[in-house]
Amino acid sequence: MDWWQAIVLGFVQGLTEFLPVSSSGHLMIFKELVGADAEGFLDFTVTVHFATVLSTLIVFWSAIRKLIVGFFKFRDSDEMDYALKIFVSIIPVAIVGFVFKDVVEGLFGENLTTVAIALVITSLLLLLSDYAAKVFTFAREEKNHARNGISWWQAFVVGIAQALAVMPGLSRSGSTIATGLICGVRRDVMAQFSFLMVLIPIIGEQSLDILKSLTGHADAAAGGVSLLCLALGFAAAFASGLFACKAMVALVRKARLGWFSLYCLIVAALIFILA
């Protein structure tokens, strides 16, 4: 991998991790476009994912700190309720990660056709989320009497959407945000919850990948990227992640997601035509 490829791929990861267009799918697409070697791509992916986790922690540090302090007071509070709902939301992805991850990844594969199909699914979810209040009766009725703006069942259903987003091209942020809006969660509530709920799974997944690398159990292709490329990719992903995280929160709160739906359809169509 060359230094400029690392910067491009890092920028793509940081930008698309928070936009509802699938970071994993775009990394695969741009890896092919820039001609990056497969060797060492796992190490690079782990590095840029940690960069976006760090950007999320910085953007939401005030809310995260408040949740941690409130949770460890071990008494009934809004912070305790919110933290427990986040834990409920990660149950599905924990089951997939520990029990079915290899099976699911083997079933879906990692080819661009799979990415295109998943992008179409992402597009449909985003389109539905814009019209949820008009289409779904329960979405109109839920607006929203639950504590902290999200109920236990909504948190769990959003967690299922996150678990299904293991499929390359199926956006994690897009799936969780769209599912929450379809279930009747308010936009302002879903904007924050969707990003906080992914922190634990992402940190856990990347920590396991690093552990595998350190213990020699990682994929054979997980070597060969220079420290310079890792550093440049990290910096690019962190900088673009800070921008994308803040921008996406504002977009979810105020704007329609239909434009991202159209973008996903266009990218999917181009893959079907050119792949």
Protein Blocks (a to p, Z undefined) as FASTA:
>chain_A
ZZklmmmmmmmmmmmmmpcnbjmlmmmmmmmmnopafehklmmmmmmmmmmmmmmmmmmm
mmmmmmmmmmmnopacfklmmmmmmmmmmmmmmmmmmmmmmmmmmmnopafklmmmmmmm
mmmmmmmmmmmmmmpmklmmmmccbghhiafklmmmmmmmmmmmmpghiafklmmmmmmm
mnopafklmmmmmmmmmmmmmmmmmmmmmmmmmnopacfklghiafklmmmmmmmmmmmm
mmmmmmmmmmmmmmccklmmmmmmmmmmmmmmmZZ
